[in-house]
Amino acid sequence: MSINPLGNVSLLVFAPETYDDNDLNVRVFADCGGVPEDPATGSSNGCLAAYLVREDYFKSDEIEVTVE
């Protein structure tokens, strides 16, 4: 979670429960920027990937993740 100097919050939420045959369901909520929900999350997927690698989320040396 990142907080800007004005105190506004943007939040990325992910879960392994998906609708289709994907690895993660991901949503970004950034109401402070006028985006109540961003289901595409393209700009935040890089940060999510870094988090998944750092935390060894998939317990693998090589990962390929598909998000929805």
Stockholm file with secondary structure:
# STOCKHOLM 1.0

chainA/1-68         MSINPLGNVSLLVFAPETYDDNDLNVRVFADCGGVPEDPATGSSNGCLAAYLVREDYFKSDEIEVTVE
#=GR chainA/1-68 SS CEECTTCCEEEEEEESCCSSSCSBEEEEEEGGGTEEEESSCGGGHHHHHHHHHHTTTTCCSSCCCCBC
#=GC SS_cons        CEECTTCCEEEEEEESCCSSSCSBEEEEEEGGGTEEEESSCGGGHHHHHHHHHHTTTTCCSSCCCCBC
//
